[in-house]
Amino acid sequence: MKLAKKGGLLLSAAALALSLTACSSTQTTNNAEAKTKVQTVPVEKDGNKIVIRFWHAMSGDLEKRLNEIVAQYNQSQDKYEIKPEFEGTYEELLTKFRSTAASKDVPALVQSSEITTKYMIDSKKITPVQEWIDKDHYDTSKLEKAITNYYSVNGKMYSMPFNSSTPVLVYNKDAFKKAGLDPEKAPSTYSELKDAADKLTIKEGNTTKQYGFTMLNYGWFFEELLAAQGGLYVDHENGRKGGAEKAVFNGKEGQKVFNLLNDLNKNGNLGKYGNDWDGMRAAFQSGQVAMYLDSSAGIRNIIDTSKFNVGVAYLPHPDGVKPKGVVIGGASLWMTNMVGDETQKGAWDFMEYLTKADVQAKWHTETGYFPITPAAYKDPSIAEEYKKYPQLKVTVDQLQATKSTPATQGALISVFPESRDAVVKSLEAMYGGNDPKQALDDAAKATDRAIEIANRTNGAK
């Protein structure tokens, strides 16, 4: 089974798809808002502090950074004790969460990736964070709207953004100079990208020493290039004005993306590394690829470990199309309803702490994830970071320039992983010689079947 790596976490899209489809609720999004009786566990205490169990999927250095923030919170007050518990990948965490019932070890907070949003809303296991926002009269205008929009439906916020990222174009400035291209002017349109990729591709006989461009065979990047044009992924305003019934990503916007990649491939300018994040990044750093798409969260490490000057730019868009921006990726924190009000209050208190400007500044500078609080950008530590890494500011500028539309809010479907798998297979088929329009239509048909089965299974109309 293929694994896709994003932000240091391994995701098995096919297995995740099975998890989401198997446990989708029999409720539509609107019905999921109705109150249901849920058994809650007794308050757990550690000394005089109420214990807040926090399931997360942060591994390696990210886990260290998270634990530092948790420790600082625990020391900052005497009411609550956050207990972070690493549960493996997003997929592994979700699998455990969906089988969890009220018990003494039940979490109050759960980290879950952005594509599980529809499932989490419909799961009957969460309390929308909006309830605590309203109780506490919390001012959400302090948060980055380009991020919170993804986790809001009909004006109601369901989870608190946590580790948020977007894709960017990364390029080798030294290679640009050698090719006679301006290293300070990255391609912004599809025609500029194809022209640059052609100039940057270096061939020796039958061997390609350097490819001009590569894009990981991963559905997330297709979704982003689609949204950058204002293209929707599914009907009913991306599933935000009613349950999605049909894929629409095979319209003119999606066709432009597939045609771009098909042209690059046919011209011999596209390096292909499957869905191997490490392999793609290694190819860039070794000079085998001059341009590629990556997550904003990985930029600092790429800069630190590359032996050449690294440039970062906005996602390219089709000629004649005004770019609309990007869809937020990463994950958010969900409050479970299997704990009582006292414990939920502590979970909310921690969420609120995480939105503090100094906490967000620390998270941003140490991990590369976006601050969810714009005030964090005024912190001196970020100004210093941008002096050293001006490329990081490019990722923030792209996010803040994003127009709020159903396209850039992202799609809400419970079968997202299955759909991503279909897109990946269609890209592979196209690279193998299939017609790009037919390949994209095939991905849409596979998505339609997955949506139909999920809706029929769940009793959705």
N, C-alpha and C positions, 0 to 999 in steps of 0.2 A: 504494500500500500504506500502511495506517495505521501510525503509529508511536506507541508509548506511552512517556511520559517518566517515569522514576522516579529520584529522587535525582540528577538531573542527567545521567542516561545514557539514550540512546535505545534502545528495544528494539522490534524487529519481531517480534511474536509468531508470525505466520504463518511467516516465514522461519526463526525459531528452531525452530518445530515441525518443519519439514522436516529441519533439521539433526539434531535429536534422534532423530526417527523413522528417518532414513536410517542413523544410526550406532549405534543401540541394540545392545547386546551380545547374543550368543546365549546368554548366561548369565542365570540368575535371580540375585537379590541374594545368596542363600546360595552359589551356585556361584561368584560373582564373587570370593569371599574365597579361593578356592583359588589357590595359587601357580602362576604361569606363567612360563616362560622369556622374558625380555625382554632385548633387546639394549640395553646401556647405553653411553653415550658416555664417552670418557676425561675425566679431571679437567681442567677448564680453569682456568688460573691468570692472575692479574694481578699480576706481581711475585711475592711470596711468598704472596699470598692466593688461596684457592680461590674461583672465581667462582660465584655463585649467581644464575642468570637468573630474573627474576621478571616474569611476564606479568600485566598488570593492565588494568582498564577505568576507572580513575579519571581524569576529565578536568577541565580548568579549575582552579579553586581547590583542588579535592580532590587533584589530582595534585601541586600545590605542597606541600600538607600532607604527603602521603605521601612525597614526595622529601625533605622535611625530616627525617622520622623515619628514613628509610633512611640518610641522611647521618650522623645521630647514631649509628646502629648501627655503620656502617662505621668511624667514628672511635673507637668504644668498645672495639674489639678488633682483633687483628692476624692473625686466621686466615682470615676470610671477607670477600668483597666482594659485597654484594648489588647487582645491576644491574637496576633497574626498567625495564621496557619497555612503554610504552603500546601496546595492540593494538586500540584502538577500543572500540566498544560490547561489552557482554557477548556479544551474538550474533556479532559479528565475531571476537572472541577465540576463542569456542567453535568457530567454523567453521575457524579456523586450527589450533586445538589438535587437532581430530579428524583432521586430515590430517597431523599431525606424526609423524614417525618419528625414531629416534635420529640426531642430527646434532650438530655442534658448537654449534649455536644453540638446542638444545632447552632448554626451561625446566625448572627444578627446582621452581618454585612457579607455580601458576596460580590466579588469582582467578576464581570462577564463581558465578553467581547461585543463589539458594536453590532455584529450580525445576528446576535441572539436576542436583540431588543424585542422583537415581536413575540418570541417565545416567552421571555421573562414577563412581559405585560400580561400574557394570557395564562400564565402558569398557576394562578391563584395562590402563589406562595410569597408574593411581595406586597409591601405597602408603598404606594407611590410616594416619592420623596416630597411631592407637592403638599401632602397632608401636613408634614412637619414645617415646610416653608410657610404654610398658612398659619399654623399654630404659633410659630415663632415670629411671625410678621417679618420674615427674612427678605431683604431687598435683593431680588435676583438680577436687578440691573447692574449689580457689581460683578456679575459673571460674564464671560465671553459668549456673546450670543451666537457667534458662528459655531461654537461647540455645543452649547445647551440646546440649540435647535434640533439636533439629531435625536436627543433623548426626550423630546417634547412632542406630544400629540394633542392637537386641538387646544393648545395653550396650557396643557398640563404636563409638568415635568415628572418623569417617572424614576429617573436615577440621577446620581451625581457624577458628572464626568470626572475621570481620574487620570489615566494615562492616555492622552490624546495625541494623535499624529496625523500627518497628511503626506501624500507623495510629492516629490520634487524631481526636477531634472538635474542630474549630477554630471559634470563633464571635466575632462582633463585639459586644463588651460595650456599646458606645455604642448600637448598634441595639437591644440587649436593653432598655436603659433607656427608650428612646423608645417601645418597644412595651409598656412596663409589666411587663417580665419582670425577674427578679432576675439581675443580671449576674454574680453569684457562684455561681449555681446553674444549671449547664447541664443540659439534659434527659438523663436516664439511661435512660429506658425508651422504647419505640416510641411509646406513647401521648403521653408528654411531648414527644417530638420532633415528632410530628404537630401537637400543640397549639401548640408554640412556632413551628413553621414557618408555621402559619396566621396567627398574630399578627404575624409578622415580614414576611410577604408584603405588599408595597405595590403597589396597582394604581391606574392613572389611565386611566380609560376602558378601551380594549382593550389598553393597554400595561402591562406589569409592570415597575415601576421597581426593585423589589427582591424577589428570590425568598427564601423562608425557608430553603431547604436545597438543596444539590446534592451529588451523588456522581459522581465520574469514572466513565465507562463502561469500567471496567477490572476484570478478573476478580479481582485481588488483594483488592479491598475486599469483594467478595461472599464470598470464602473466609474473610476475617477475621470478618465478621458471622456467618457460619455457625459458625465455631469458637468464637466468643464464647458461643454457646449450648450448646457441647458437641457440635455436629453434625459428623459425619464427611463427608469428600469422596468417598472410595471405600471399597469393602469391604475385608475382611481387615485391620480396624483401621487404616484409612488406608494400606494397603499395607505396613504395618510387621510384620505377622504372616503374610507370604506375599505373592506378587505380586498386585497388584490385578487384578480381572477385570471389575468393574462399578462405575459411578458410583452413589453413594447420596445425593448432595447435593440431590436433588429430593424428599427426605423432608420431614417437617413443619418442620424448622428452615429449610431452604432456601426453602420456601413462605412462611414468615413474612417473610423478607427481601424476596422478590419482591412480596408483598402490601403491605408497607410502602412500597416504592418506587412501586408501582402507585397506591396511595391518594394519595401525595404528588403524583404526576403528574396524576391525575384532578382533584385539588383545585386545580391550578394553582400549587402551592407548590414545585415542583421545577424548578430551573434545569438545562438540559441543555447540556453543553459537550463531548460526545463523549469522546474520550480525550486531550484537549488539557490537559496539566498546567498549562502557562503560562497558557492562556486561563482555566482555572478559578481559578487563584490571582489573576489580574488582575481577574476578576469580583468576587472577595471583597474585594480591596483597593480597588476603585472603588465599593464599596457596592451592587453589583448582586446580591450573595448575602450572606446573614447567617450561615449555618452551612455547613460542608462537612467532608469527611474528607480528611486529608492524611497524608503520611509524617512521622514524628517527626523525621526528619533535615532537614526543610525548615522546622521551626518557628521557629528563631532568625531566619532571613532574613525570614520573614513578619512577625515582631514588629518587626524593625528597619525594614522598609520600609512598614509600614502607618501611616496617619495617625490611627488610632483605637486604643483599648485592645483587645488581642486576648486572648481566653480559650482555654484548652485543657482538654479533659476526656476521660474514658474513652469508648470506643466504647459507643453505646447498645445495649440488649438488650431482648428482648420482655418484656412485663409478666408477672410471675409466674415468671420464669426467673432463677436465680442466675447471674451472669456467671462464665464459666470463664477468661477472659483472652484473650490474643492469640497469634498465630503469628508467629514471628520472620521478618522479611524481610531483603532485602539480599544479601550474598554472603559467601563464606568462602574460605579459602586451601587448595588441594589440593597435596599433594606428588606429583610424578610419579615413576614407577618407571623412567624412561629415563635416569636419572643414577645413578651408583654410590653406595655407602655414604658415602664421604667427602663428596660433594656433598650427599647427603641429610642428613647430620649437620649441615652448615652451614645447610641450609634449616630444619631443626628448631631450631637455635640461634636463628635469626632469629624463628621463630614464638614461641619461648619469650620472647624479648626483647619482642616485641609485647604479651605478656600482663602485663608489668610495670605496676604500679599507676600510676607517674608517666607512662609512655608512653600508657596508656589514658586517663588524665586529660587529657592534651594532645589526643589524638585526639577525645575526647568534646566538650571545650569549643570546639575549633576547627572541628568538622564537624557536630556534632549526633548522630553515631552513638553507640550505646550502648557503654559500657565492657563488655568481656567479663570483667573482673576486678572483682568488687564492692569490693575494697579501694581501688579508684581513687576511690570516692566520698568517701573520707576525705581526699583531697588538698585542700589549701587553695584551689587554683585552681577546683575545682568548687564549693566553698562560696561563693566570690565570684561565680561565674557564676550560681548559683541565686538569689543576692540580687538580681542584675540581671534574671535571667530565671526567675522562679519557675515559669513554665509548663513549663520543661524538666523539672523534678522530677516533674510530673504524668505525663510520658511514662515516666519511670523507675518510678514507683510502680505504674503499670498493668502494666508488664512484670513487676515483682517480685511482684505480686499474682496472676499467672497460675498456674493449677493445671496440673500436668504430667499431661496425658492424651493419648491418641492424636490427639484433635482439635486440641489446641494444639501438638502436636509437628509438625503439618503432614502433608500427604499425600505419598507417594512414588510418582510415576508418571512414566514417561519421556515421555509425551505431554501434559504439563501445558500447554505453549503452545497446542496444538490445542484443549484443553478450555477454556482461557481465551477463546479466540476464539469458541467455541461459546456460552459464557455471555454474552459481549458482544453477539453477534448476537441472542440470545434477549431480552436486555434491550431492545435496539433494537426488536425485534418487539413486545414488550409495550408500550413507549411509543407504538408506532404503533397500538395498539388490540387486540392479541392477548390472549387469556386468559392470566393470569400462570402458572397451573398448567401449561397446555399449553406455554407458552414455556419454562418450566423443564424440563419433561419432554423437550422437544426438545433442550435443551442436554445433558441426561443421555444421551439416545440417541446424540448425536453423539460424546460422550466414550466411550461403550461401543464404538462402531464403531472409534474410534481405538485404544483399548486392545486390542480383538480383533485388529486388523490388526497392531499392534506385537507382540503375543504370538505370533501365528501366524508372523509373519516371523522372530521370534527363536527359535522353537521352544519357547516357554514353555508349560507345561501349565496 
